Amino acid sequence: MQNPPPGPPPGEGPGPEQPPGDFGQQPGYQPPPAPGGGYEPPSTPGGGFGQQPPPPTGGGYQPPPPPPAGGYEPPTGGYQPGGSYQQPPGSYQQPPGGGYQQPPSYQPANYQGQPASSGIDSKTGCIIAYVLQWLTGLIMYFVGKDNPNVRYHGAQSLIFFGGITVINIGLSILGSIVSAATNSGIGAIFGLIELLLGLFGFIMWIVCLVKAIQSHGERWPIPLVGGFVTPYAERMAGS
């Protein structure tokens, strides 16, 4: 016959009963899964390994807010991603066609008073050509060689007034010869013709000065004798 197992010492009773399978476990601890599966972090809210700490409630560094919907919008003008440089609105606009466009050269108006390369315009040269009759006409004929209008009036003054002067000189010489040869008053007739021719030349001189002042240097014939003088003046001006 077997002896019963020894009981607890006197004064010591049995401790509180532990539920089966929970010996030595801490609160919130989850036992590992059965063999054959991976590790699963605890899911109970009591804490444990694998949980992220709660965000701080006090001050400290706060992450910047996320960008607005649609992403970053670059300012207008300047460099555009994926394209060429765009000029901002209101800035200098390049003329159409691209590149620098040279402005058209200035074309002076083709008027009769255009200055000559000698520095004398047509009107001034026209007036000077008749001031001292054939003398200033000869000067303007050579000075205005680069201006056809000045050269024309110089030639016209030289032909007309120079011709009157030559005729007067010729009449004076011829009258003196006739008077000496005939010893009569026939020579006075030559003197009268010379006087009338001189008067006509003086009147035409006034007319030429007035027309030169009123005109702008364009060509015009001398009244009464233009049909005879003008062709020669045109020929001399064109030579």
Phi and psi in degrees as a GROMACS rama.xvg file:
@    title "Ramachandran Plot"
@    xaxis  label "Phi"
@    yaxis  label "Psi"
@TYPE xy
-87.6805  152.428  GLN-2
-84.2638  143.403  ASN-3
-67.5314  155.043  PRO-4
-66.3805  147.195  PRO-5
-65.4586  140.837  PRO-6
-86.8877  -179.636  GLY-7
-67.6028  156.353  PRO-8
-62.0151  159.218  PRO-9
-63.7556  144.01  PRO-10
85.6263  -6.44372  GLY-11
-115.989  119.607  GLU-12
-100.17  173.392  GLY-13
-68.4206  137.261  PRO-14
-69.7385  177.549  GLY-15
-66.7764  143.578  PRO-16
-71.7411  137.812  GLU-17
-99.3818  137.681  GLN-18
-66.1547  146.645  PRO-19
-63.3223  134.701  PRO-20
86.5757  0.752027  GLY-21
-115.55  15.7785  ASP-22
-68.8489  126.851  PHE-23
79.8145  5.61034  GLY-24
-85.0488  143.069  GLN-25
-91.7879  154.541  GLN-26
-63.1976  135.077  PRO-27
88.2573  -4.06518  GLY-28
-83.5944  136.311  TYR-29
-111.537  130.476  GLN-30
-67.8371  151.109  PRO-31
-63.2338  153.708  PRO-32
-68.7961  169.889  PRO-33
-67.2561  154.126  ALA-34
-56.7616  143.151  PRO-35
109.318  -14.2353  GLY-36
-118.106  162.942  GLY-37
-80.762  177.165  GLY-38
-76.7606  131.965  TYR-39
-115.594  124.978  GLU-40
-67.4377  156.163  PRO-41
-64.6073  148.402  PRO-42
-116.031  -2.29136  SER-43
-75.2926  144.5  THR-44
-75.0328  6.67854  PRO-45
-80.4258  4.93673  GLY-46
98.2639  -177.078  GLY-47
132.295  178.108  GLY-48
-69.6347  138.353  PHE-49
102.473  -11.9865  GLY-50
-85.9992  143.646  GLN-51
-81.845  140.595  GLN-52
-68.7618  149.904  PRO-53
-66.318  152.93  PRO-54
-66.1259  147.302  PRO-55
-65.2322  141.403  PRO-56
-95.4844  -17.2011  THR-57
-87.8436  -162.461  GLY-58
-69.7941  -173.585  GLY-59
125.388  -172.469  GLY-60
-72.9441  126.178  TYR-61
-108.1  130.909  GLN-62
-64.6764  146.457  PRO-63
-63.7525  151.731  PRO-64
-67.5406  154.561  PRO-65
-67.1246  154.165  PRO-66
-64.4986  154.751  PRO-67
-64.9413  165.063  PRO-68
-62.9957  138.68  ALA-69
102.161  -11.2146  GLY-70
82.8011  -176.366  GLY-71
-75.5854  130.991  TYR-72
-107.31  114.035  GLU-73
-68.7073  154.199  PRO-74
-65.6231  154.69  PRO-75
-65.8304  148.353  THR-76
81.451  170.796  GLY-77
77.5017  -149.278  GLY-78
-81.6667  129.031  TYR-79
-104.927  124.599  GLN-80
-60.968  136.837  PRO-81
81.204  3.96048  GLY-82
-144.849  -171.367  GLY-83
-87.1427  179.408  SER-84
-70.5339  127.744  TYR-85
-106.967  127.482  GLN-86
-73.2999  140.594  GLN-87
-65.3119  154.181  PRO-88
-64.0122  144.412  PRO-89
87.9188  -4.83188  GLY-90
-85.9299  -174.908  SER-91
-65.6867  128.901  TYR-92
-98.4527  124.031  GLN-93
-68.569  136.497  GLN-94
-60.8213  148.144  PRO-95
-60.4671  147.029  PRO-96
105.489  -21.5353  GLY-97
78.1642  144.147  GLY-98
79.2961  169.83  GLY-99
-75.9108  128.033  TYR-100
-100.25  115.877  GLN-101
-71.9353  129.229  GLN-102
-64.3743  147.69  PRO-103
-62.384  141.055  PRO-104
-66.4266  148.448  SER-105
-73.3285  129.898  TYR-106
-107.979  109.726  GLN-107
-66.1922  148.682  PRO-108
-66.0322  142.186  ALA-109
-87.1596  74.8878  ASN-110
-105.983  162.986  TYR-111
-70.3055  -24.0503  GLN-112
-90.6038  22.0928  GLY-113
-64.3478  131.178  GLN-114
-62.6615  141.596  PRO-115
-84.9202  164.931  ALA-116
-65.4569  -19.4709  SER-117
-78.3018  -5.18591  SER-118
93.7977  0.872829  GLY-119
-112.351  122.585  ILE-120
-77.2256  170.553  ASP-121
-63.5589  -41.3422  SER-122
-65.9308  -46.2422  LYS-123
-63.3829  -43.3585  THR-124
-64.1932  -34.2621  GLY-125
-65.7427  -42.1674  CYS-126
-66.6001  -45.5608  ILE-127
-63.3258  -32.2873  ILE-128
-61.5984  -21.9716  ALA-129
-111.996  -0.0429951  TYR-130
-62.7971  -51.8537  VAL-131
-110.152  33.6417  LEU-132
56.0468  -129.328  GLN-133
-67.089  -23.744  TRP-134
-67.4241  -52.5158  LEU-135
-70.9789  -24.9598  THR-136
-64.0124  -40.1014  GLY-137
-65.262  -39.2324  LEU-138
-64.8873  -46.7512  ILE-139
-68.7639  -25.2279  MET-140
-64.7084  -35.5464  TYR-141
-92.165  -35.3375  PHE-142
-69.026  -39.248  VAL-143
-91.4092  36.0166  GLY-144
-66.6537  -21.5934  LYS-145
-94.6032  -1.92031  ASP-146
-120.95  108.569  ASN-147
-60.5262  -33.9202  PRO-148
-69.9084  -43.5145  ASN-149
-64.0245  -41.0949  VAL-150
-64.4097  -36.4952  ARG-151
-63.8592  -47.7107  TYR-152
-68.0524  -34.2561  HIS-153
-62.594  -42.8735  GLY-154
-67.5781  -39.06  ALA-155
-65.851  -42.3365  GLN-156
-65.9831  -39.6711  SER-157
-64.4742  -43.3924  LEU-158
-68.735  -48.2779  ILE-159
-72.2199  -57.9017  PHE-160
-72.4462  -33.1392  PHE-161
-67.2247  -36.6689  GLY-162
-66.5032  -40.9481  GLY-163
-62.19  -41.6676  ILE-164
-63.4585  -43.6563  THR-165
-64.418  -41.7592  VAL-166
-64.3923  -42.1707  ILE-167
-62.0433  -41.6794  ASN-168
-64.4472  -42.5367  ILE-169
-64.3687  -40.9706  GLY-170
-65.6081  -37.3028  LEU-171
-65.4806  -42.8853  SER-172
-67.4786  -44.1803  ILE-173
-64.5976  -39.1271  LEU-174
-64.8533  -37.7912  GLY-175
-67.1676  -39.458  SER-176
-66.6574  -45.1279  ILE-177
-65.2454  -40.5403  VAL-178
-64.9394  -38.9436  SER-179
-73.1985  -31.7779  ALA-180
-79.9298  -37.0008  ALA-181
-99.8502  -16.0337  THR-182
51.9187  47.9235  ASN-183
-139.983  -175.724  SER-184
-90.1961  14.4019  GLY-185
-64.6467  -30.629  ILE-186
-64.1724  -23.8334  GLY-187
-67.0465  -27.0538  ALA-188
-63.3852  -41.1759  ILE-189
-63.9093  -36.5057  PHE-190
-65.2954  -37.7324  GLY-191
-66.5334  -41.0745  LEU-192
-62.5851  -40.4314  ILE-193
-62.3169  -40.4802  GLU-194
-65.7412  -44.0674  LEU-195
-65.057  -38.8504  LEU-196
-66.2003  -38.6307  LEU-197
-64.5419  -40.0977  GLY-198
-64.2329  -41.5904  LEU-199
-62.1188  -41.7922  PHE-200
-63.0521  -36.7766  GLY-201
-66.7054  -42.5711  PHE-202
-63.5835  -42.7392  ILE-203
-66.8788  -29.5273  MET-204
-65.4126  -43.473  TRP-205
-63.4681  -43.0901  ILE-206
-61.6631  -42.8779  VAL-207
-64.2972  -39.9947  CYS-208
-64.5237  -42.5798  LEU-209
-64.5816  -43.5407  VAL-210
-65.925  -36.7032  LYS-211
-66.6013  -37.052  ALA-212
-72.161  -38.6692  ILE-213
-75.8734  -25.0209  GLN-214
-85.8521  178.496  SER-215
-114.172  27.5215  HIS-216
93.4419  2.38064  GLY-217
-72.9563  168.372  GLU-218
-82.6672  139.288  ARG-219
-150.72  148.862  TRP-220
-86.6066  156.184  PRO-221
-74.6131  132.014  ILE-222
-57.2797  146.734  PRO-223
73.7014  -34.6034  LEU-224
-117.713  9.47344  VAL-225
-64.2644  -34.5367  GLY-226
-64.236  -24.1948  GLY-227
-95.1496  -37.5338  PHE-228
-83.3565  -39.4887  VAL-229
-58.5295  -43.5395  THR-230
-59.2177  -38.9905  PRO-231
-70.5007  -38.209  TYR-232
-65.1194  -40.8973  ALA-233
-62.6422  -40.7299  GLU-234
-67.0737  -40.3312  ARG-235
-70.5719  -35.0715  MET-236
-69.5098  -31.1987  ALA-237
-84.2712  -9.54263  GLY-238
